[in-house]
């Protein structure tokens, strides 16, 4: 069992309260709170292990900015398509 953790890569902005979820050989940070502004964000970031940086995924966003959320990957075929707002 691991008894410690370490930081990897710089975030595009200071972030807290984001959900994390494993994505193949990397992981995603979903939503959270921008520490500088105190506002919740709708961004989804993916850690690039080769570059050791977080990249904001330009075509993936939460519909509502939020923190303290839970995230999990599911097969898209399990859900009906959501209507555009």
Protein Blocks (a to p, Z undefined) as FASTA:
>chain_A
ZZbdcdehjafbdcehiacddehjbccdeeijdfknopacfbdcdddfklopacddfkbc
cfbdcehiacddddfklpccdddZZ
